[in-house]
Amino acid sequence: MRVSKSKFIAGVQCLKRLYFQVHRPEMAAGSSEATEAIMEQGHQVGLVAQKAFPGGVLVAADHEHLDDAVRTTRELVVNAEVPAIFEATFEYGGVLVRTDVLERRSRAGYRLIEVKSATSPKPHYAYDIGIQKRVLSGAGVNLEGTRLMYLNREYVFDGQEYDVSRLFTIDELTREQTISDAQISSRVDQQLRVLGQPTPPDVKSGKQCIEPVLCEFYEHCNPDLPSDHVSLLPRMRTENVDDLLASGIMSVHQIPDDFLLTATQRRAVDAVKSGKMWIGPELTGELTTLRFPICFMDFETIFPALPRFAGMRPYDHVPFQWSVHRQERTGAPMMRYDFLAESASDPRIPFLESLCQAVKAAGSIVVYNQGFEASRLDDLARWLPEHRSEIAEIKARLWDLLAVIRRNVYHPAFGGSFSLKRVAVAILPDMNYDGLGVTDGNQAGAAWGRLVDAATGAEEKTQLKRALLQYCRQDTIALARIVEALRGGVGLTGVPTATVKSETA
Ligand code: SF4
């Protein structure tokens, strides 16, 4: 049996994951558009990294021709004219690896370079590099060193061409980032042994199901829990859940009064036990700080690894859409405003200028998770300093509904989560996210990528535009209606109405 580098890494995360990948691949959740976008992004980063090694030769081969790739690599390794090999392919001891860059350092000596689209080294990269070193050494390659090449978050793109010498950081591995060959060998032996067994290894679900990456068999190993399960309390630590389960306590209803919980968790327990929404004594006071005209605002962004426009750094957010619902005074109709960039050109100026118009002279600007919108406004102020004062004005008016809810509200149906979707559906029984073409931020980013792609047909573009507008509007109408429901719940007069009367696109 032959294991690839990616399977070896999967096996380091979880032996059962490796077993399923090899023997039960049909059980894996299908890869989403967002996952595919991340993979494509990694591929693009790899291609740009290759520019740092002029004259390098690519070993092009698909998965069905890896033996050809091994043969081609062998020829290139002994060719002293070749300064670097991309995707060099080696096999040794039942493991096959393809290396990002193999840079010639002397006539017969090479440096192995692993390219990552991250902006800092991660502990699990040690296995990634360790397995390659083992295979290359076993295959007879004289390795004079190994390096990690990753994106430099401080690099600022000039909008013309990437300066690869500054876009990337190339680091030597520290001792902590290095795994001994003996450890790698023992992992390989263990993995090959497990793969030879007739049944999957008995591995309990745990942190490894989501770290370092979300396992594609997550739903298989982690079926839906009952809504009163002890793990569905806010920020519940794994050790606390394990303690309760070990005592035979699975339901929140059984948690003893003296079990150590945070104040938020205790409120959640009380809400679940009583079946009623908990409302804190400060809620009324906080809601009375809202000032008309009230705007309910939401941004959508993508954050590409490779900076897209001048002034941007790796992973800076490109703001491509906003939605605002605005109400001038108590009882007035809700006005709807939108912006959606429909081409691949730089959207920052039209995004900001249209936003400034929509929220002009606003009182409170209600957002959900203020840190996100505030950071995007800071980015815009950095890129467009001529708009600094308008941006500061908007920032000063932000009013964070998430923070207010965290402090003052818990509904039994929150299930431990304060996400806007969970809160909206719990508080507003008729709120429904079914049937939306886009249902989360990742999907929105992927949909926008297709919307601005010249290769996308007109009909699909129309559908994508409609889905994106619906999705972002749904979030701002949810903000308005949650505020309305909370104000009504505490008996505040002059409840704003969330009825949308007209729109401006
Ligand atoms: S979901 Fe968790 S336990 Fe199951 S295979 Fe994946 S990592 Fe292993």
Residues whose N, C-alpha, C, O or C-beta is under 5 A from the ligand:
A	BS01	SF4	C14 K16 R17 V203 K204 S205 Q208 C209 C215 F217 Y218 C221
